[in-house]
Amino acid sequence: MQVTSWACATCHSLEKRETIYLLYSLLNTTSNTFFCCINQVQQEINSYVEKQSKGKIIGLIQDLRLNIIMILVNYIHFKAQWANPFRVSKTEASSNFSVDKTTTVQVPMMHQLEEYYHFVDVELNCTVLQMDYSENALALFVLPKEGHVEWVEAAMSAKTLKKWNHLLQKGWVELFVPKFSISATYDLGSTLQKMGMRDAFAEGADFPGITEDNGLKLSYAFHKAVLHIGEEGTKEGIVPEAVSLDQAEVAPLYPIIRFDRTFLLMILEKRTRSILFLGKVVNPAKE
């Protein structure tokens, strides 16, 4: 997993010029930018993030205003391998995925017969399946019954996750999961302030770890998350063919779980069960 935060601090504008001296310890990680050239600033930040994320995070910030003092940019791109990778030869090139009652799209559908922790929650009308990564993370795929997506979303809580964790049972499953990419960009300014982080955006903001001068405050806080799901995991690759049971013969013996309609997805850290990603996949054909 790659998580990066980047703050750009300077105080140059067409209306006002103000100088803030950064601490010496930060000088080797900063560069000068003139915020009067707002399009150039936006391009520089986006280019930096695109380079650092190896092209995965593109066009993070848009439509900056002139009176900027400091921008906080945070991005996360999750890269990991499945503990049990899918066989590329088993992926269906085109399979139906129901977006809603009237819309169906074609998506690549991965297919595998494997042992997974899974559970049918009769109270919430959904099926929960856990897919482990080879590292210290796991993915929870939650498939609500048709018409129950909002019901399951409303019930999502620490209590619900704890219940699922205790009730998941390992067993053979014939699994169908679409290949997809999911991304989201957020302006966190108002969200952070509603959560109580108001001082950082106020005139009296204090950033002693950046500068000893006054006048430095956050103007924007942007966040973007990107996740790719493929045969090998969240990083695409070719999975070698492996010797396994004849799936055509044994598959009918086991339950079939097909993620061919709207589902929820969570990436969690195994030890603490902290949520790293939480999203809803409505149309996997569209990033």
Sequence and secondary structure as in RCSB ss.txt:
>XXXX:A:sequence
MQVTSWACATCHSLEKRETIYLLYSLLNTTSNTFFCCINQVQQEINSYVEKQSKGKIIGLIQDLRLNIIMILVNY
IHFKAQWANPFRVSKTEASSNFSVDKTTTVQVPMMHQLEEYYHFVDVELNCTVLQMDYSENALALFVLPKEGHVE
WVEAAMSAKTLKKWNHLLQKGWVELFVPKFSISATYDLGSTLQKMGMRDAFAEGADFPGITEDNGLKLSYAFHKA
VLHIGEEGTKEGIVPEAVSLDQAEVAPLYPIIRFDRTFLLMILEKRTRSILFLGKVVNPAKE
>XXXX:A:secstr
 EEEEEEEE  B SS B    B GGGGGG     TTSHHHHHHHHHHHHHHHTTTSS        S   EEEEEE
EEE  BBSS   GGG EEEEEEESSSS EEEEEEEEEEEEEEEEEETTTTEEEEEEEBSSSEEEEEEEE TT HH
HHHHH SHHHHHHHHHH EEEEEEEEEE EEEEEEEE HHHHHHTT  GGGSTT   TTTBSSS    SEEEEEE
EEEE SSBSS           HHHHGGGS EEE  B EEEEEEETTT  EEEEEEES TT  
